[in-house]
Structure formats: structure tokens, C-alpha cells
Amino acid sequence: MYSDLFYVVPTDARINQLRSNYPYGIGGTTNYYTFTNTSKISNSAIPNYVYTGRVYEPINEFKGDVA
């Protein structure tokens, strides 16, 4: 019951629905979707990352909130 307390991140409902299950990451140059707040879904920019597919990159203001 207490373990999920730190993994609940408040978010805009529409952006959360579009983000789907993509992991957080640093986006590369190929953007698949850019949200109204300029966050984006794109290919991972980190080579040899565990997840090399599409990632969700939030805006800079919120990047430290997930860490």
C-alpha cells in the first residue's frame, strides 16, 4: 500500500493517455508525436540502451520530478 506512493506522478489526462506505456527517456531526432506542451514521443537517443524503441521525453521542467 505504501510502495506506490513514490510512483504516482500527477499528469494531464490527455497527455498520459497518449504517452501510453512508453518508458521515459531522451528522445532522438525522429519524432513520432509532439504534444501541446512540447513533450514528445521519439526514438531513444541513447545508444545500447535497454529499451531502444520509442520513448517519452517530458519537457525540461518535469524531467527531475521522475528521478
Helices and strands as residue ranges (DSSP letters): G 3-7, H 13-19, E 27-34, E 40-44, E 54-57, G 60-62, H 63-66
